[in-house]
């Protein structure tokens, strides 16, 4: 009887990670299409999809562990490398875009990076 409840709880936890990962990937896809400039699109592409991929991989890891008692090192490495590389690559792409003259949509916000560059070059 207790094993049935434990199995149900693990299945709910796995479903939570899979559904939350799917939600983040869906919101990332919508953000890439709807956001106005390259910087906000990069934000959607890196933040939400990183959380989405991590959620799905955690759900897959837990499923393999619960169902077959397999500890998948490949899934753990994929989670770690995704969490480390996607935000860094998004940051580097946004810096390259800014240095090439792609200006952000400045409605209701300022370009603080441009202000910092101007202060640095004046001194």
C-alpha positions as CSV (number, residue, x, y, z in Angstrom):
1,X,0.0,0.0,0.0
2,X,2.8,2.4,0.9
3,X,4.7,1.5,-2.3
4,X,1.6,2.5,-4.4
5,X,1.5,6.0,-2.7
6,X,5.2,6.5,-3.2
7,X,4.9,5.5,-6.9
8,X,2.0,8.0,-7.3
9,X,4.0,10.8,-5.6
10,X,7.0,10.1,-7.8
11,X,4.8,10.1,-10.9
12,X,3.3,13.5,-9.8
13,X,6.8,14.9,-9.3
14,X,7.9,13.6,-12.7
15,X,4.8,15.1,-14.4
16,X,5.4,18.4,-12.6
17,X,8.9,18.7,-14.1
18,X,7.8,17.6,-17.6
19,X,4.9,20.0,-17.6
20,X,6.8,22.9,-16.2
21,X,9.6,22.3,-18.8
22,X,7.0,22.2,-21.5
23,X,5.5,25.4,-20.3
24,X,8.8,27.2,-20.3
25,X,9.6,26.0,-23.8
26,X,6.2,27.1,-25.1
27,X,6.6,30.5,-23.5
28,X,10.0,30.8,-25.0
29,X,8.7,30.0,-28.4
30,X,5.9,32.6,-28.0
31,X,8.4,35.2,-26.7
32,X,10.8,34.7,-29.7
33,X,7.9,35.4,-32.1
34,X,6.3,38.3,-30.2
35,X,9.1,40.3,-28.7
36,X,10.2,43.4,-30.6
37,X,14.0,43.3,-30.8
38,X,17.0,41.0,-30.7
39,X,17.7,41.5,-27.0
40,X,14.3,40.6,-25.7
41,X,14.2,37.6,-28.1
42,X,17.5,36.4,-26.8
43,X,16.2,36.7,-23.3
44,X,13.3,34.5,-24.2
45,X,15.4,32.1,-26.1
46,X,18.0,31.6,-23.3
47,X,16.2,32.0,-20.0
48,X,12.9,30.2,-20.7
49,X,14.3,27.5,-22.9
50,X,17.1,26.8,-20.5
51,X,14.6,26.2,-17.7
52,X,12.4,24.2,-20.1
53,X,15.2,21.9,-21.2
54,X,16.4,21.5,-17.6
55,X,12.8,20.6,-16.4
56,X,12.3,18.0,-19.1
57,X,15.8,16.5,-18.5
58,X,15.2,16.3,-14.7
59,X,11.8,14.7,-15.4
60,X,13.5,12.1,-17.7
61,X,16.2,11.5,-15.1
62,X,13.7,10.9,-12.3
63,X,11.6,8.6,-14.6
64,X,14.7,6.4,-15.4
65,X,15.7,6.4,-11.7
66,X,12.2,5.4,-10.5
67,X,11.2,3.0,-13.2
68,X,14.5,1.2,-13.9
69,X,16.9,2.3,-11.1
70,X,19.2,3.9,-13.7
71,X,21.3,6.9,-12.8
72,X,22.0,8.6,-16.1
73,X,25.2,10.6,-16.0
74,X,24.5,11.8,-19.5
75,X,21.3,13.5,-18.5
76,X,23.0,15.1,-15.5
77,X,25.8,16.4,-17.7
78,X,23.3,17.7,-20.3
79,X,21.5,19.6,-17.5
80,X,24.7,21.1,-16.2
81,X,26.1,22.1,-19.6
82,X,22.7,23.5,-20.7
83,X,22.5,25.6,-17.6
84,X,26.1,26.8,-18.0
85,X,26.3,27.4,-21.8
86,X,23.0,28.8,-22.9
87,X,23.0,32.0,-20.8
88,X,26.6,32.7,-21.7
89,X,26.0,32.3,-25.4
90,X,23.0,34.5,-25.2
91,X,25.0,37.2,-23.4
92,X,27.8,37.0,-26.0
93,X,25.4,37.2,-28.9
94,X,23.7,40.3,-27.4
95,X,27.1,42.0,-26.8
96,X,28.1,41.2,-30.4
97,X,24.8,42.6,-31.6
98,X,25.2,45.8,-29.6
99,X,28.8,46.3,-30.8
100,X,27.6,46.0,-34.4
101,X,25.1,48.8,-33.9
102,X,21.9,46.9,-33.3
103,X,20.0,49.3,-30.9
104,X,17.4,48.0,-28.5
105,X,13.8,49.2,-28.6
106,X,14.0,51.9,-26.0
107,X,10.4,52.5,-25.3
108,X,10.1,52.7,-21.5
109,X,13.7,51.8,-20.9
110,X,17.2,53.1,-21.4
111,X,20.3,51.7,-23.0
112,X,22.6,51.4,-20.0
113,X,25.3,49.6,-21.8
114,X,25.7,52.4,-24.3
115,X,25.8,54.9,-21.4
116,X,28.6,52.9,-19.7
117,X,30.6,52.7,-23.0
118,X,30.3,56.4,-23.5
119,X,31.5,57.1,-19.9
120,X,34.4,54.7,-20.3
121,X,35.5,56.3,-23.5
122,X,35.3,59.9,-22.2
123,X,37.9,59.2,-19.4
